[in-house]
Amino acid sequence: MHSKELTAFVIEKIEDIKGRDIITLDLTDKANFADYMVVCSGSSNRHVKSIAQNVAMECRAIDKAPLGVEGNDVGEWSLVDLGDVIVHVMTDEIRDRYQLEQLWA
């Protein structure tokens, strides 16, 4: 599965579990560690954890196991590293504080 297809798959899985404000950033000309970054919000710490766990589980089901999942212990900001696609799931407060979209724009 190419990175663009994986990104579309991840977005679909985020939408399935009601993730909000989904943004996709194309990093192909900006970074060499990934092609795309997906940023979304969850409504609570539990929701953030659930979104990240769902993305990881669904990717494992298509033989695209995450290289790592970080931050699910607290649930304010979870990261799912799928190699060419990095997924950030955050609470609104954390997303406002770090503003990843502006950093990578």
Backbone as numpy.savetxt, mean C-alpha at the origin, in Angstrom:
# Nx Ny Nz CAx CAy CAz Cx Cy Cz
3.33 -11.44 -13.35 2.47 -10.26 -13.35 3.36 -9.03 -13.35
3.14 -8.15 -14.29 3.92 -6.92 -14.38 3.51 -5.95 -13.28
4.37 -4.99 -13.00 4.12 -4.07 -11.89 2.84 -3.26 -12.07
2.52 -2.90 -13.31 1.29 -2.14 -13.54 0.06 -3.00 -13.25
0.10 -4.26 -13.63 -1.00 -5.18 -13.35 -1.11 -5.44 -11.85
0.03 -5.59 -11.18 0.04 -5.81 -9.74 -0.54 -4.60 -9.01
-0.21 -3.41 -9.49 -0.75 -2.19 -8.89 -2.27 -2.17 -9.01
-2.80 -2.49 -10.16 -4.26 -2.54 -10.36 -4.89 -3.59 -9.45
-4.24 -4.74 -9.30 -4.74 -5.80 -8.42 -4.78 -5.31 -6.97
-3.71 -4.66 -6.53 -3.64 -4.15 -5.15 -4.74 -3.12 -4.90
-4.94 -2.21 -5.85 -5.98 -1.19 -5.69 -7.35 -1.85 -5.56
-7.60 -2.87 -6.36 -8.87 -3.60 -6.29 -9.06 -4.22 -4.91
-8.01 -4.78 -4.34 -8.09 -5.42 -3.03 -8.26 -4.39 -1.91
-7.67 -3.22 -2.08 -7.87 -2.14 -1.12 -9.32 -1.67 -1.16
-9.85 -1.51 -2.37 -11.25 -1.08 -2.52 -12.21 -2.12 -1.95
-11.88 -3.41 -2.09 -12.73 -4.48 -1.55 -12.96 -4.33 -0.06
-11.97 -3.81 0.65 -12.07 -3.71 2.10 -12.27 -2.25 2.55
-12.72 -1.43 1.59 -13.14 -0.05 1.85 -12.00 0.90 2.24
-10.80 0.69 1.67 -9.73 1.66 1.84 -10.13 2.96 1.14
-9.66 4.08 1.65 -10.08 5.39 1.14 -8.91 6.16 0.55
-9.26 7.14 -0.28 -8.30 8.11 -0.81 -7.06 7.43 -1.40
-7.30 6.51 -2.31 -6.22 5.73 -2.91 -5.50 6.57 -3.97
-4.19 6.67 -3.82 -3.34 7.41 -4.76 -2.26 6.46 -5.26
-1.99 6.50 -6.55 -0.90 5.72 -7.13 0.17 6.69 -7.62
1.39 6.45 -7.20 2.52 7.27 -7.62 3.43 6.44 -8.52
3.76 6.97 -9.68 4.66 6.31 -10.61 6.09 6.70 -10.24
6.88 5.73 -9.82 8.24 6.00 -9.37 9.30 5.61 -10.39
8.89 5.19 -11.56 9.84 4.65 -12.53 10.99 5.60 -12.86
10.73 6.90 -12.88 11.78 7.87 -13.17 12.36 8.51 -11.91
11.88 8.09 -10.73 12.30 8.75 -9.49 13.06 7.85 -8.53
12.88 6.54 -8.66 13.50 5.61 -7.71 13.84 4.31 -8.41
14.82 3.61 -7.87 15.18 2.33 -8.46 14.74 1.15 -7.61
14.09 1.39 -6.48 13.66 0.31 -5.60 12.25 -0.18 -5.89
11.45 0.58 -6.63 10.08 0.18 -6.96 9.61 0.98 -8.16
8.61 0.43 -8.85 8.01 1.12 -9.99 6.82 1.97 -9.57
6.04 1.47 -8.61 4.83 2.18 -8.18 4.72 2.18 -6.66
4.09 3.22 -6.16 3.75 3.32 -4.74 2.25 3.59 -4.66
1.58 2.81 -3.84 0.16 3.00 -3.61 0.00 3.49 -2.18
-0.72 4.60 -2.01 -0.96 5.18 -0.70 -2.46 5.23 -0.49
-2.92 4.79 0.67 -4.35 4.86 0.97 -4.55 5.08 2.46
-5.79 5.36 2.82 -6.14 5.62 4.22 -7.11 4.57 4.73
-6.99 4.30 6.01 -7.95 3.49 6.73 -8.60 4.35 7.80
-9.79 3.99 8.21 -10.55 4.83 9.14 -10.13 4.67 10.60
-9.36 3.63 10.91 -8.91 3.39 12.29 -7.66 2.51 12.24
-7.02 2.33 13.38 -5.85 1.46 13.43 -6.21 0.04 12.99
-7.34 -0.44 13.45 -7.78 -1.79 13.08 -8.04 -1.89 11.58
-8.62 -0.84 11.00 -8.89 -0.83 9.57 -7.59 -0.82 8.76
-6.61 -0.04 9.21 -5.30 0.00 8.55 -4.68 -1.39 8.55
-4.71 -2.06 9.69 -4.17 -3.42 9.79 -4.90 -4.37 8.85
-6.22 -4.27 8.82 -7.03 -5.16 8.00 -6.75 -4.97 6.51
-6.59 -3.73 6.09 -6.30 -3.45 4.67 -4.94 -4.08 4.31
-3.93 -3.83 5.13 -2.59 -4.36 4.85 -2.60 -5.89 4.85
-3.29 -6.49 5.80 -3.36 -7.95 5.86 -4.10 -8.52 4.66
-5.16 -7.84 4.22 -5.91 -8.30 3.05 -5.05 -8.24 1.79
-4.33 -7.14 1.61 -3.45 -7.02 0.44 -2.40 -8.13 0.46
-1.77 -8.35 1.61 -0.74 -9.38 1.72 -1.32 -10.77 1.44
-2.48 -11.07 2.01 -3.11 -12.38 1.84 -3.51 -12.62 0.38
-4.13 -11.62 -0.25 -4.56 -11.76 -1.64 -3.37 -11.89 -2.59
-2.28 -11.21 -2.28 -1.09 -11.32 -3.13 -0.46 -12.70 -2.97
-0.46 -13.24 -1.76 0.04 -14.60 -1.57 -0.79 -15.60 -2.39
-2.09 -15.36 -2.48 -2.99 -16.25 -3.21 -2.68 -16.31 -4.70
-2.04 -15.28 -5.23 -1.66 -15.28 -6.66 -0.15 -15.48 -6.81
0.47 -16.06 -5.80 1.91 -16.36 -5.81 2.78 -15.13 -5.94
2.35 -14.04 -5.34 3.15 -12.80 -5.30 3.29 -12.40 -3.84
3.93 -13.28 -3.08 4.08 -13.06 -1.64 4.86 -11.78 -1.36
4.44 -11.02 -0.36 5.17 -9.80 -0.01 6.60 -10.11 0.44
7.51 -9.21 0.12 8.87 -9.32 0.62 8.91 -8.99 2.10
7.94 -8.17 2.53 7.84 -7.80 3.94 6.58 -7.02 4.21
6.15 -7.07 5.46 5.02 -6.29 5.95 5.48 -5.65 7.25
5.39 -4.35 7.32 5.86 -3.61 8.49 4.75 -2.75 9.08
4.80 -2.54 10.38 3.91 -1.58 11.03 2.55 -2.11 11.42
2.28 -3.38 11.22 0.96 -3.89 11.55 0.76 -4.09 13.04
1.83 -3.97 13.83 1.67 -4.10 15.27 0.92 -2.92 15.87
1.18 -1.72 15.40 0.51 -0.52 15.93 -0.71 -0.15 15.08
-0.55 -0.19 13.77 -1.67 0.05 12.88 -1.90 1.49 12.47
-0.97 2.37 12.79 -1.11 3.75 12.32 -0.60 3.87 10.88
0.42 3.07 10.54 1.02 3.09 9.22 1.55 1.69 8.94
0.97 1.03 7.98 1.44 -0.29 7.57 2.00 -0.21 6.17
3.08 -0.94 5.95 3.73 -0.98 4.65 3.77 -2.42 4.18
3.36 -2.64 2.94 3.44 -3.95 2.31 4.38 -3.80 1.12
5.52 -4.50 1.19 6.54 -4.43 0.14 6.34 -5.60 -0.80
5.91 -5.30 -2.01 5.70 -6.32 -3.03 6.78 -6.28 -4.11
7.91 -5.69 -3.78 9.01 -5.58 -4.73 8.85 -4.37 -5.63
8.21 -4.55 -6.77 8.01 -3.45 -7.71 6.90 -2.50 -7.28
6.10 -2.91 -6.31 4.99 -2.09 -5.82 5.08 -2.02 -4.29
5.07 -0.81 -3.78 5.09 -0.58 -2.34 3.73 -0.02 -1.95
3.12 -0.59 -0.91 1.79 -0.16 -0.47 1.91 0.45 0.92
1.44 1.69 1.07 1.39 2.37 2.36 -0.07 2.53 2.75
-0.43 2.04 3.92 -1.79 2.18 4.44 -1.66 2.96 5.75
-2.35 4.10 5.85 -2.17 4.99 7.00 -3.50 5.49 7.55
-3.46 5.87 8.81 -4.59 6.62 9.35 -4.52 8.03 8.76
-5.62 8.75 8.81 -5.64 10.11 8.27 -4.62 11.01 8.95
-4.48 10.88 10.26 -3.54 11.72 11.01 -2.10 11.50 10.55
-1.70 10.26 10.42 -0.34 9.95 9.99 -0.12 10.37 8.53
-1.13 10.16 7.71 -1.01 10.56 6.30 -0.85 12.07 6.17
-1.59 12.83 6.95 -1.46 14.29 6.93 -0.08 14.72 7.43
0.44 14.03 8.42 1.73 14.40 8.99 2.88 14.18 8.00
2.92 13.03 7.33 4.06 12.68 6.50 3.92 13.07 5.03
2.72 13.21 4.54 2.44 13.70 3.19 3.34 13.06 2.12
3.29 11.75 2.04 4.11 11.03 1.06 3.83 11.44 -0.38
2.57 11.76 -0.66 2.22 12.16 -2.02 3.02 13.38 -2.47
3.18 14.34 -1.56 3.93 15.55 -1.91 5.43 15.27 -1.97
5.90 14.39 -1.12 7.32 14.05 -1.10 7.75 13.41 -2.41
6.91 12.54 -2.97 7.27 11.81 -4.19 6.69 12.42 -5.46
5.93 13.50 -5.34 5.31 14.13 -6.54 6.36 14.77 -7.42
